Amino acid sequence: MSQPIENLDEVLKNHKLSKEEYQDILRILDGRHPNIVEIGIFSAMWSEHCSYKSSTKYLRGFPTKAPWVIQGPGENAGVIDIGEGMAAVFKMESHNHPSFIEPFQGAATGVGGILRDIFTMGARPVANLNALRFGTVNGDSDTAKYQRHLVRGVVDGIGSYGNCMGVPTIGGEVSFDESYNGNILVNAFSLGLVKADEIFLGVASGIGNSVMYVGSKTGRDGLGGAVMSSDSFTEESKSLRPTVQVGDPFTEKLLLEACLELFKTDHVVGIQDMGAAGLTSSAFEMAGKTGAGLIMHLDKVPAREEGMTPYDFMLSESQERMLICAKKGSEQAIIDIFEKWELDVAVIGEVTDTARMELMWHGEKCADMPIAPVSEEAPVLDRPVARPAYLDEVNAKTVESYPAVDDQEAYETLLSNIEVSDKAWVYNQYDSMVQTNTTKGPGSLDASSIRIKENGKALAMSSDCNPRYCYIDPKKGAALAVVESGRNVAMSGARPLSITDCLNYGNPENPEVMWQFAQGCEGIKEACLELNTPVVSGNVSLYNETNGVSVFPTPAIAMVGLNDDQNKVLPSAFQEEGSQILLVGETKGEFGGSLYIKALHGETAGSLPTFDYKTELALWELVIEANKQGLLKAAKDVNVGGLAIALSKMAAVSNKGVSAEIALDDSKNIFDESQSRALLEVSEEHVEAVVRMAMDLGIKVTNIGTVGGESVKVNDVELSLEKVKDIYFNTFARTIEQDL
């Protein structure tokens, strides 16, 4: 029996392993004490970031199947059938902790990582989105100044990496709340296209087949990254920069092209991105899926630094690296491809029949572990849950609990809120048109869209979540994130098909946070079942907490939908003066978690009413079918800020005024956030046909006004079009650049 590690308690603490987990490790190793390399491997593989040990219990039961789903959760990304032999590959990931510590590199490597998840499946990335949450950015406080610094760094990092890769960033979302002051959220989404019969998986099999390392050399950057991302923050966390990876998009571009060239050959059994936990996670996951064993010679791994140890090689999170299981005899052909692209490539091991991971260092064994218990049998925790005490107080309030505000004052305040304002300052730093397939890009409202040259169709995608809704009702709020992302996709004329998610929550050791997470998962399950939009991939990010304060529950949802005709992508801004505006759906005076209460009274409060999925699906059907028949000029959903804000956005983006009159029970209901509503722009000759379609579907529809004029007028509130445009387009830049 080997000797126990010196200072074991301190080693376990540094590796975020519990005494109970150490006893499991001893059992797995048949009573032998692990060495420091093996401790590091267990620590990474059993980290929250890699093992989902707190969340697995609640993720079970997600709907993951449909006739169009080719690959569900469990691989690098999900895959759906989009017709004519083509498939879309997509996923969403978090890079929250690294982006708070080092915003540029944290965000940049988040983009790099999600792109590798896509092209390791054999797909060429064709579209990126991002979902960003920051804290308070208004004012002169140190917090606001630091948050503005984070905004600038994150946006710069996303733009830098995506632009260098030649992948368009076609949309996304940015929101703000003081709950993110100590822990921002940076979620990256990417989608790629591949022939449906040319998809590659992350597996290692075939005794004697070679294990090959390709990409950049390995350094010490990112050491401990997966473990760092599985812990809460304190004030000292800003000093953790060595745990943040450093990206090189130009190398990744070469890696992308080399991999896509390789995929045209018959040399590959499986391939895996070296993401969180680097060589450890990629090797254990590839072998764990098949029950194979691996022997790897770590001294053969290309090194960027002197004096690196086996521990460093296994746990480094250096970027732009892949692990390949290659058919025996194909090694030189693979070497030739990667050397042509000026990338490092080396044969570092082979597949065995032992079901064990044997790591060698200059001829001597430095680790020997069974693979399955490490990769497939991480602890599944059943953490305590408790309904948060705050809910009783916030749910008891209604909009009537606050002093009345003049409607005109309320309108100008909401329109000026950076939650509402156009984010051109952000998306103008991203190349949204590279590859020339973007048909609906950032700033065009609602979902973004790309054409698919191979089959004449279009894909629409949207990332959405309202954290205020999730705070006052974690289950309904998560369900509404699915609904909102689907509604945005439908507004472009595409049929929503599947989601990927990024579930951002606080400290799972807090029973109230665990309750929020459990409820959020139930909401997503319910919505995906009702809407027939299965989950095909996703990510869980826990421990988004600093100094004991957790972020709002933020289950970001990215929906992907298909439009059968790329020439019928529906705009979301007004197209022609004189058009009629139809309001579809009912305005019920719902203000729970609304921007109205937050912007005017500084609180997130209220409750969410019961939601009717059948009405929502009818709304989608109306817009999709009316668009197919050429009856619509534009469509936009009504969400944050209500009717007045939705009409103002459409007017600002189109540079066309609007005059609308809506019969309401209360004048302030022009700001309410009732669900399942949309604004349709329809030419006069098509109004009757659209109204008839709506009635046949059992949906309320009202003609509320016309497009045109020099002002935006909604009932009793009014501003000149020029004023609306100035507020909408310039507020964000004025806020973020005030320190410069």
Summary of the structure (lengths in Angstrom):
residues: 740
radius of gyration: 26.0
end to end distance: 62.1
largest distance: 85.7
contacts: 2891
relative contact order: 0.13
helix: 39%
strand: 24%
